[in-house]
């Protein structure tokens, strides 16, 4: 911190108050500095002198929040899962995937086409086996 021998002019204090106020709104040293045409280090000094911590406010981690099943809203006991135990089974997973495909006309048409072709192939194979 630089130690200036000259006394601080009275209007200087108002500036500092404005900087502090703006910093409290923005919560960003660089943005506040840009607005007042000063370095982020200068903003930090002013803010710290006003007794306000310029330490970054960490956002609360989402893992700490109670997880709710995306499908039924029941609490999820696992910290990683998005669905409750009932809606976490492979069948449910497949069902959800299918619902997504069905919601998209293009993908649904593609899915129907694949199913039609594979059903046809299946029939042909059966006929082949039957004719032998
Ligand atoms: Zn559920």
Backbone and ligand atoms as CSV (ligand in chain L), in Angstrom:
chain,resi,resn,atom,element,x,y,z
A,1,UNK,N,N,0.847,-1.201,0.000
A,1,UNK,CA,C,0.000,0.000,0.000
A,1,UNK,C,C,0.878,1.245,0.000
A,2,UNK,N,N,0.572,2.194,-0.881
A,2,UNK,CA,C,1.381,3.415,-0.969
A,2,UNK,C,C,0.988,4.388,0.136
A,3,UNK,N,N,2.016,4.995,0.725
A,3,UNK,CA,C,1.762,5.933,1.817
A,3,UNK,C,C,1.964,7.351,1.298
A,4,UNK,N,N,0.852,8.048,1.082
A,4,UNK,CA,C,0.942,9.394,0.523
A,4,UNK,C,C,1.042,10.422,1.652
A,5,UNK,N,N,1.979,11.371,1.438
A,5,UNK,CA,C,2.189,12.393,2.468
A,5,UNK,C,C,1.136,13.494,2.369
A,6,UNK,N,N,0.641,13.745,1.129
A,6,UNK,CA,C,-0.340,14.818,0.976
A,6,UNK,C,C,-1.685,14.396,1.565
A,7,UNK,N,N,-2.365,15.342,2.240
A,7,UNK,CA,C,-3.653,14.984,2.836
A,7,UNK,C,C,-4.704,14.701,1.764
A,8,UNK,N,N,-5.619,13.833,2.071
A,8,UNK,CA,C,-6.649,13.440,1.100
A,8,UNK,C,C,-7.673,14.566,0.983
A,9,UNK,N,N,-7.925,15.069,-0.258
A,9,UNK,CA,C,-8.923,16.145,-0.402
A,9,UNK,C,C,-10.314,15.662,0.024
A,10,UNK,N,N,-11.179,16.588,0.478
A,10,UNK,CA,C,-12.485,16.162,0.987
A,10,UNK,C,C,-13.365,15.449,-0.050
A,11,UNK,N,N,-13.263,15.900,-1.327
A,11,UNK,CA,C,-14.107,15.272,-2.358
A,11,UNK,C,C,-13.656,13.844,-2.663
A,12,UNK,N,N,-12.459,13.530,-2.264
A,12,UNK,CA,C,-11.859,12.224,-2.484
A,12,UNK,C,C,-12.648,11.137,-1.719
A,13,UNK,N,N,-13.125,11.519,-0.560
A,13,UNK,CA,C,-13.830,10.571,0.306
A,13,UNK,C,C,-15.143,10.128,-0.335
A,14,UNK,N,N,-15.840,11.118,-0.940
A,14,UNK,CA,C,-17.104,10.822,-1.615
A,14,UNK,C,C,-16.868,9.832,-2.742
A,15,UNK,N,N,-15.763,10.050,-3.477
A,15,UNK,CA,C,-15.404,9.124,-4.548
A,15,UNK,C,C,-15.257,7.713,-4.008
A,16,UNK,N,N,-14.547,7.644,-2.888
A,16,UNK,CA,C,-14.324,6.339,-2.267
A,16,UNK,C,C,-15.631,5.670,-1.891
A,17,UNK,N,N,-16.545,6.455,-1.342
A,17,UNK,CA,C,-17.860,5.921,-0.969
A,17,UNK,C,C,-18.593,5.373,-2.187
A,18,UNK,N,N,-18.472,6.139,-3.281
A,18,UNK,CA,C,-19.125,5.696,-4.523
A,18,UNK,C,C,-18.522,4.384,-5.011
A,19,UNK,N,N,-17.198,4.326,-4.926
A,19,UNK,CA,C,-16.499,3.113,-5.363
A,19,UNK,C,C,-16.951,1.922,-4.515
A,20,UNK,N,N,-17.003,2.149,-3.198
A,20,UNK,CA,C,-17.401,1.078,-2.279
A,20,UNK,C,C,-18.832,0.630,-2.582
A,21,UNK,N,N,-19.697,1.633,-2.783
A,21,UNK,CA,C,-21.109,1.322,-3.059
A,21,UNK,C,C,-21.246,0.520,-4.353
A,22,UNK,N,N,-20.533,0.994,-5.375
A,22,UNK,CA,C,-20.598,0.317,-6.679
A,22,UNK,C,C,-20.002,-1.092,-6.567
A,23,UNK,N,N,-18.934,-1.218,-5.801
A,23,UNK,CA,C,-18.302,-2.532,-5.645
A,23,UNK,C,C,-19.275,-3.510,-4.987
A,24,UNK,N,N,-20.025,-2.992,-4.006
A,24,UNK,CA,C,-20.974,-3.861,-3.304
A,24,UNK,C,C,-22.085,-4.336,-4.235
A,25,UNK,N,N,-22.362,-3.510,-5.256
A,25,UNK,CA,C,-23.363,-3.924,-6.239
A,25,UNK,C,C,-22.778,-4.922,-7.223
A,26,UNK,N,N,-21.592,-4.581,-7.723
A,26,UNK,CA,C,-20.976,-5.406,-8.769
A,26,UNK,C,C,-20.271,-6.647,-8.211
A,27,UNK,N,N,-19.686,-6.510,-7.043
A,27,UNK,CA,C,-18.904,-7.588,-6.427
A,27,UNK,C,C,-17.773,-8.031,-7.353
A,28,UNK,N,N,-17.199,-7.049,-8.036
A,28,UNK,CA,C,-16.118,-7.354,-8.963
A,28,UNK,C,C,-15.153,-6.177,-9.000
A,29,UNK,N,N,-13.925,-6.425,-8.589
A,29,UNK,CA,C,-12.925,-5.361,-8.512
A,29,UNK,C,C,-12.634,-4.762,-9.885
A,30,UNK,N,N,-12.469,-5.624,-10.882
A,30,UNK,CA,C,-12.111,-5.168,-12.223
A,30,UNK,C,C,-13.212,-4.293,-12.819
A,31,UNK,N,N,-14.455,-4.735,-12.716
A,31,UNK,CA,C,-15.582,-3.977,-13.287
A,31,UNK,C,C,-15.729,-2.626,-12.603
A,32,UNK,N,N,-15.598,-2.623,-11.288
A,32,UNK,CA,C,-15.709,-1.373,-10.535
A,32,UNK,C,C,-14.588,-0.426,-10.944
A,33,UNK,N,N,-13.381,-0.942,-11.043
A,33,UNK,CA,C,-12.225,-0.145,-11.452
A,33,UNK,C,C,-12.406,0.454,-12.832
A,34,UNK,N,N,-12.939,-0.344,-13.755
A,34,UNK,CA,C,-13.174,0.127,-15.125
A,34,UNK,C,C,-14.132,1.311,-15.136
A,35,UNK,N,N,-15.173,1.243,-14.294
A,35,UNK,CA,C,-16.170,2.307,-14.258
A,35,UNK,C,C,-15.600,3.622,-13.724
A,36,UNK,N,N,-14.675,3.491,-12.763
A,36,UNK,CA,C,-14.116,4.698,-12.143
A,36,UNK,C,C,-12.752,5.062,-12.721
A,37,UNK,N,N,-12.312,4.315,-13.687
A,37,UNK,CA,C,-11.032,4.584,-14.331
A,37,UNK,C,C,-9.855,4.378,-13.398
A,38,UNK,N,N,-9.919,3.350,-12.590
A,38,UNK,CA,C,-8.810,3.045,-11.694
A,38,UNK,C,C,-8.501,1.548,-11.743
A,39,UNK,N,N,-7.334,1.202,-11.234
A,39,UNK,CA,C,-6.941,-0.200,-11.267
A,39,UNK,C,C,-7.726,-1.001,-10.240
A,40,UNK,N,N,-7.792,-2.299,-10.480
A,40,UNK,CA,C,-8.540,-3.159,-9.564
A,40,UNK,C,C,-7.864,-3.187,-8.193
A,41,UNK,N,N,-6.542,-3.010,-8.205
A,41,UNK,CA,C,-5.794,-2.967,-6.944
A,41,UNK,C,C,-6.216,-1.738,-6.125
A,42,UNK,N,N,-6.425,-0.614,-6.823
A,42,UNK,CA,C,-6.855,0.636,-6.166
A,42,UNK,C,C,-8.261,0.429,-5.567
A,43,UNK,N,N,-9.123,-0.214,-6.318
A,43,UNK,CA,C,-10.489,-0.487,-5.832
A,43,UNK,C,C,-10.399,-1.354,-4.572
A,44,UNK,N,N,-9.531,-2.356,-4.633
A,44,UNK,CA,C,-9.378,-3.266,-3.498
A,44,UNK,C,C,-8.934,-2.505,-2.248
A,45,UNK,N,N,-8.012,-1.571,-2.448
A,45,UNK,CA,C,-7.534,-0.762,-1.312
A,45,UNK,C,C,-8.672,0.048,-0.698
A,46,UNK,N,N,-9.442,0.715,-1.556
A,46,UNK,CA,C,-10.555,1.552,-1.083
A,46,UNK,C,C,-11.585,0.695,-0.356
A,47,UNK,N,N,-11.910,-0.403,-0.968
A,47,UNK,CA,C,-12.938,-1.288,-0.411
A,47,UNK,C,C,-12.479,-1.873,0.931
A,48,UNK,N,N,-11.225,-2.310,0.945
A,48,UNK,CA,C,-10.693,-2.890,2.191
A,48,UNK,C,C,-10.610,-1.852,3.309
A,49,UNK,N,N,-10.282,-0.619,2.912
A,49,UNK,CA,C,-10.178,0.450,3.910
A,49,UNK,C,C,-11.557,0.741,4.512
A,50,UNK,N,N,-12.597,0.563,3.695
A,50,UNK,CA,C,-13.968,0.785,4.180
A,50,UNK,C,C,-14.434,-0.374,5.063
A,51,UNK,N,N,-13.558,-1.349,5.228
A,51,UNK,CA,C,-13.891,-2.472,6.101
A,51,UNK,C,C,-14.699,-3.552,5.423
A,52,UNK,N,N,-14.634,-3.569,4.091
A,52,UNK,CA,C,-15.372,-4.582,3.343
A,52,UNK,C,C,-14.388,-5.560,2.725
A,53,UNK,N,N,-14.658,-6.790,2.898
A,53,UNK,CA,C,-13.776,-7.822,2.358
A,53,UNK,C,C,-13.939,-7.896,0.851
A,54,UNK,N,N,-12.818,-7.942,0.157
A,54,UNK,CA,C,-12.880,-8.053,-1.301
A,54,UNK,C,C,-12.690,-9.502,-1.735
A,55,UNK,N,N,-12.687,-10.383,-0.744
A,55,UNK,CA,C,-12.552,-11.801,-1.071
A,55,UNK,C,C,-13.745,-12.241,-1.894
A,56,UNK,N,N,-13.460,-13.116,-2.821
A,56,UNK,CA,C,-14.519,-13.616,-3.697
A,56,UNK,C,C,-15.583,-14.342,-2.887
A,57,UNK,N,N,-16.819,-14.016,-3.191
A,57,UNK,CA,C,-17.927,-14.694,-2.529
A,57,UNK,C,C,-18.186,-15.985,-3.305
A,58,UNK,N,N,-17.920,-17.082,-2.661
A,58,UNK,CA,C,-18.095,-18.365,-3.327
A,58,UNK,C,C,-19.566,-18.744,-3.364
A,59,UNK,N,N,-19.954,-19.188,-4.533
A,59,UNK,CA,C,-21.346,-19.609,-4.684
A,59,UNK,C,C,-21.546,-20.936,-3.947
A,60,UNK,N,N,-22.672,-21.085,-3.279
A,60,UNK,CA,C,-22.896,-22.358,-2.585
A,60,UNK,C,C,-22.944,-23.504,-3.578
A,61,UNK,N,N,-22.280,-24.583,-3.216
A,61,UNK,CA,C,-22.213,-25.709,-4.144
A,61,UNK,C,C,-23.568,-26.398,-4.255
A,62,UNK,N,N,-23.982,-26.704,-5.510
A,62,UNK,CA,C,-25.295,-27.340,-5.692
A,62,UNK,C,C,-25.392,-28.715,-5.037
A,63,UNK,N,N,-24.220,-29.376,-4.830
A,63,UNK,CA,C,-24.226,-30.715,-4.219
A,63,UNK,C,C,-24.798,-30.675,-2.804
A,64,UNK,N,N,-24.676,-29.510,-2.191
A,64,UNK,CA,C,-25.136,-29.402,-0.813
A,64,UNK,C,C,-26.661,-29.330,-0.711
A,65,UNK,N,N,-27.268,-28.920,-1.800
A,65,UNK,CA,C,-28.730,-28.843,-1.804
A,65,UNK,C,C,-29.315,-30.249,-1.851
A,66,UNK,N,N,-30.520,-30.361,-1.321
A,66,UNK,CA,C,-31.178,-31.658,-1.353
A,66,UNK,C,C,-31.562,-31.969,-2.794
A,67,UNK,N,N,-31.193,-33.168,-3.220
A,67,UNK,CA,C,-31.491,-33.542,-4.603
A,67,UNK,C,C,-32.887,-34.124,-4.690
A,68,UNK,N,N,-33.580,-33.691,-5.711
A,68,UNK,CA,C,-34.933,-34.194,-5.918
A,68,UNK,C,C,-35.015,-34.884,-7.266
A,69,UNK,N,N,-35.773,-35.964,-7.284
A,69,UNK,CA,C,-35.946,-36.733,-8.512
A,69,UNK,C,C,-36.527,-35.832,-9.592
A,70,UNK,N,N,-35.927,-35.871,-10.776
A,70,UNK,CA,C,-36.383,-35.027,-11.878
A,70,UNK,C,C,-37.752,-35.443,-12.372
A,71,UNK,N,N,-38.112,-36.676,-12.072
A,71,UNK,CA,C,-39.378,-37.178,-12.596
A,71,UNK,C,C,-40.536,-37.047,-11.610
A,72,UNK,N,N,-40.289,-37.395,-10.344
A,72,UNK,CA,C,-41.405,-37.374,-9.391
A,72,UNK,C,C,-41.184,-36.393,-8.237
A,73,UNK,N,N,-39.972,-35.833,-8.127
A,73,UNK,CA,C,-39.707,-34.846,-7.085
A,73,UNK,C,C,-39.393,-35.429,-5.718
A,74,UNK,N,N,-39.248,-36.746,-5.638
A,74,UNK,CA,C,-38.899,-37.388,-4.368
A,74,UNK,C,C,-37.425,-37.137,-4.060
A,75,UNK,N,N,-37.051,-37.047,-2.778
A,75,UNK,CA,C,-35.638,-36.834,-2.449
A,75,UNK,C,C,-34.773,-37.992,-2.955
A,76,UNK,N,N,-33.620,-37.633,-3.500
A,76,UNK,CA,C,-32.700,-38.636,-4.029
A,76,UNK,C,C,-31.613,-38.882,-2.989
A,77,UNK,N,N,-31.401,-40.140,-2.636
A,77,UNK,CA,C,-30.451,-40.458,-1.570
A,77,UNK,C,C,-28.996,-40.393,-2.024
A,78,UNK,N,N,-28.742,-40.469,-3.319
A,78,UNK,CA,C,-27.378,-40.427,-3.817
A,78,UNK,C,C,-26.992,-39.000,-4.181
A,79,UNK,N,N,-25.730,-38.666,-3.979
A,79,UNK,CA,C,-25.246,-37.328,-4.284
A,79,UNK,C,C,-25.032,-37.090,-5.769
A,80,UNK,N,N,-25.045,-38.162,-6.569
A,80,UNK,CA,C,-24.765,-38.028,-7.993
A,80,UNK,C,C,-26.002,-38.236,-8.857
A,81,UNK,N,N,-26.903,-39.097,-8.381
A,81,UNK,CA,C,-28.058,-39.467,-9.195
A,81,UNK,C,C,-29.019,-38.302,-9.383
A,82,UNK,N,N,-29.681,-38.289,-10.513
A,82,UNK,CA,C,-30.662,-37.255,-10.804
A,82,UNK,C,C,-32.078,-37.739,-10.510
A,83,UNK,N,N,-32.213,-39.072,-10.323
A,83,UNK,CA,C,-33.538,-39.646,-10.126
A,83,UNK,C,C,-33.570,-40.503,-8.864
A,84,UNK,N,N,-34.763,-40.689,-8.348
A,84,UNK,CA,C,-34.928,-41.531,-7.177
A,84,UNK,C,C,-34.663,-42.989,-7.557
A,85,UNK,N,N,-34.656,-43.877,-6.584
A,85,UNK,CA,C,-34.317,-45.273,-6.861
A,85,UNK,C,C,-35.269,-45.921,-7.866
A,86,UNK,N,N,-36.528,-45.524,-7.804
A,86,UNK,CA,C,-37.521,-46.084,-8.730
A,86,UNK,C,C,-37.256,-45.616,-10.160
A,87,UNK,N,N,-36.917,-44.355,-10.295
A,87,UNK,CA,C,-36.738,-43.790,-11.631
A,87,UNK,C,C,-35.305,-43.849,-12.127
A,88,UNK,N,N,-34.490,-44.642,-11.419
A,88,UNK,CA,C,-33.079,-44.747,-11.781
A,88,UNK,C,C,-32.789,-46.087,-12.458
A,89,UNK,N,N,-33.785,-46.925,-12.547
A,89,UNK,CA,C,-33.580,-48.259,-13.117
A,89,UNK,C,C,-33.332,-48.162,-14.628
A,90,UNK,N,N,-32.664,-49.166,-15.212
A,90,UNK,CA,C,-32.394,-49.129,-16.662
A,90,UNK,C,C,-33.663,-48.985,-17.495
A,91,UNK,N,N,-34.755,-49.608,-17.054
A,91,UNK,CA,C,-36.011,-49.515,-17.812
A,91,UNK,C,C,-36.481,-48.072,-17.868
A,92,UNK,N,N,-36.405,-47.388,-16.708
A,92,UNK,CA,C,-36.829,-45.987,-16.625
A,92,UNK,C,C,-35.931,-45.115,-17.483
A,93,UNK,N,N,-34.632,-45.443,-17.474
A,93,UNK,CA,C,-33.665,-44.701,-18.256
A,93,UNK,C,C,-34.005,-44.824,-19.738
A,94,UNK,N,N,-34.331,-46.040,-20.163
A,94,UNK,CA,C,-34.678,-46.290,-21.552
A,94,UNK,C,C,-35.978,-45.572,-21.899
A,95,UNK,N,N,-36.915,-45.622,-20.959
A,95,UNK,CA,C,-38.206,-44.994,-21.184
A,95,UNK,C,C,-38.048,-43.486,-21.410
A,96,UNK,N,N,-37.204,-42.857,-20.552
A,96,UNK,CA,C,-36.971,-41.418,-20.671
A,96,UNK,C,C,-36.327,-41.081,-22.010
A,97,UNK,N,N,-35.363,-41.929,-22.401
A,97,UNK,CA,C,-34.673,-41.738,-23.673
A,97,UNK,C,C,-35.680,-41.804,-24.815
A,98,UNK,N,N,-36.589,-42.747,-24.706
A,98,UNK,CA,C,-37.610,-42.923,-25.735
A,98,UNK,C,C,-38.534,-41.704,-25.784
A,99,UNK,N,N,-38.880,-41.177,-24.601
A,99,UNK,CA,C,-39.746,-39.985,-24.544
A,99,UNK,C,C,-39.085,-38.804,-25.235
A,100,UNK,N,N,-37.785,-38.694,-25.069
A,100,UNK,CA,C,-37.041,-37.603,-25.707
A,100,UNK,C,C,-37.063,-37.777,-27.224
A,101,UNK,N,N,-36.874,-39.010,-27.676
A,101,UNK,CA,C,-36.888,-39.300,-29.108
A,101,UNK,C,C,-38.271,-38.988,-29.672
A,102,UNK,N,N,-39.297,-39.382,-28.940
A,102,UNK,CA,C,-40.671,-39.187,-29.391
A,102,UNK,C,C,-41.029,-37.707,-29.488
A,103,UNK,N,N,-40.425,-36.907,-28.626
A,103,UNK,CA,C,-40.706,-35.463,-28.611
A,103,UNK,C,C,-40.128,-34.762,-29.838
A,104,UNK,N,N,-39.140,-35.397,-30.465
A,104,UNK,CA,C,-38.479,-34.822,-31.636
A,104,UNK,C,C,-38.971,-35.561,-32.885
A,105,UNK,N,N,-39.794,-34.916,-33.732
A,105,UNK,CA,C,-40.388,-35.615,-34.888
A,105,UNK,C,C,-39.353,-36.267,-35.800
A,106,UNK,N,N,-38.230,-35.556,-35.990
A,106,UNK,CA,C,-37.194,-36.066,-36.874
A,106,UNK,C,C,-36.564,-37.343,-36.314
A,107,UNK,N,N,-36.228,-37.285,-35.028
A,107,UNK,CA,C,-35.617,-38.446,-34.385
A,107,UNK,C,C,-36.612,-39.593,-34.270
A,108,UNK,N,N,-37.879,-39.253,-34.056
A,108,UNK,CA,C,-38.907,-40.281,-33.912
A,108,UNK,C,C,-39.100,-41.006,-35.251
A,109,UNK,N,N,-39.098,-40.241,-36.346
A,109,UNK,CA,C,-39.233,-40.821,-37.681
A,109,UNK,C,C,-38.061,-41.760,-37.951
A,110,UNK,N,N,-36.874,-41.319,-37.548
A,110,UNK,CA,C,-35.665,-42.118,-37.713
A,110,UNK,C,C,-35.769,-43.409,-36.898
A,111,UNK,N,N,-36.273,-43.263,-35.682
A,111,UNK,CA,C,-36.426,-44.415,-34.789
A,111,UNK,C,C,-37.412,-45.427,-35.375
A,112,UNK,N,N,-38.535,-44.897,-35.916
A,112,UNK,CA,C,-39.550,-45.770,-36.522
A,112,UNK,C,C,-38.966,-46.510,-37.717
A,113,UNK,N,N,-38.142,-45.795,-38.487
A,113,UNK,CA,C,-37.519,-46.369,-39.673
A,113,UNK,C,C,-36.598,-47.524,-39.268
A,114,UNK,N,N,-35.798,-47.294,-38.250
A,114,UNK,CA,C,-34.882,-48.332,-37.764
A,114,UNK,C,C,-35.675,-49.552,-37.295
A,115,UNK,N,N,-36.765,-49.258,-36.581
A,115,UNK,CA,C,-37.568,-50.353,-36.048
A,115,UNK,C,C,-38.217,-51.150,-37.188
A,116,UNK,N,N,-38.673,-50.431,-38.208
A,116,UNK,CA,C,-39.331,-51.065,-39.356
A,116,UNK,C,C,-38.334,-51.983,-40.072
A,117,UNK,N,N,-37.111,-51.425,-40.295
A,117,UNK,CA,C,-36.077,-52.180,-41.012
A,117,UNK,C,C,-35.672,-53.424,-40.218
A,118,UNK,N,N,-35.476,-53.257,-38.915
A,118,UNK,CA,C,-35.031,-54.391,-38.106
A,118,UNK,C,C,-36.136,-55.439,-37.988
A,119,UNK,N,N,-37.401,-54.997,-37.970
A,119,UNK,CA,C,-38.517,-55.939,-37.917
A,119,UNK,C,C,-38.596,-56.729,-39.212
A,120,UNK,N,N,-38.330,-56.042,-40.308
A,120,UNK,CA,C,-38.342,-56.660,-41.632
A,120,UNK,C,C,-37.239,-57.720,-41.707
A,121,UNK,N,N,-36.056,-57.333,-41.242
A,121,UNK,CA,C,-34.896,-58.226,-41.244
A,121,UNK,C,C,-35.196,-59.469,-40.415
A,122,UNK,N,N,-35.856,-59.204,-39.291
A,122,UNK,CA,C,-36.187,-60.287,-38.373
A,122,UNK,C,C,-37.138,-61.283,-39.042
A,123,UNK,N,N,-38.129,-60.711,-39.739
A,123,UNK,CA,C,-39.101,-61.553,-40.443
A,123,UNK,C,C,-38.410,-62.389,-41.524
A,124,UNK,N,N,-37.538,-61.713,-42.280
A,124,UNK,CA,C,-36.817,-62.388,-43.372
A,124,UNK,C,C,-35.986,-63.551,-42.838
A,125,UNK,N,N,-35.320,-63.300,-41.702
A,125,UNK,CA,C,-34.476,-64.329,-41.101
A,125,UNK,C,C,-35.330,-65.532,-40.683
A,126,UNK,N,N,-36.489,-65.209,-40.134
A,126,UNK,CA,C,-37.389,-66.271,-39.701
A,126,UNK,C,C,-37.844,-67.114,-40.882
A,127,UNK,N,N,-38.161,-66.399,-41.995
A,127,UNK,CA,C,-38.603,-67.080,-43.203
A,127,UNK,C,C,-37.487,-67.961,-43.757
A,128,UNK,N,N,-36.266,-67.417,-43.742
A,128,UNK,CA,C,-35.109,-68.190,-44.210
A,128,UNK,C,C,-34.975,-69.480,-43.429
A,129,UNK,N,N,-35.048,-69.322,-42.117
A,129,UNK,CA,C,-34.920,-70.483,-41.226
A,129,UNK,C,C,-36.041,-71.496,-41.493
A,130,UNK,N,N,-37.242,-70.923,-41.730
A,130,UNK,CA,C,-38.403,-71.763,-41.948
A,130,UNK,C,C,-38.325,-72.550,-43.257
A,131,UNK,N,N,-37.714,-71.904,-44.300
A,131,UNK,CA,C,-37.654,-72.541,-45.610
A,131,UNK,C,C,-36.587,-73.632,-45.678
A,132,UNK,N,N,-35.641,-73.573,-44.747
A,132,UNK,CA,C,-34.558,-74.570,-44.785
A,132,UNK,C,C,-35.034,-75.941,-44.368
L,1,ZN,ZN,ZN,-38.665,-40.514,-8.960
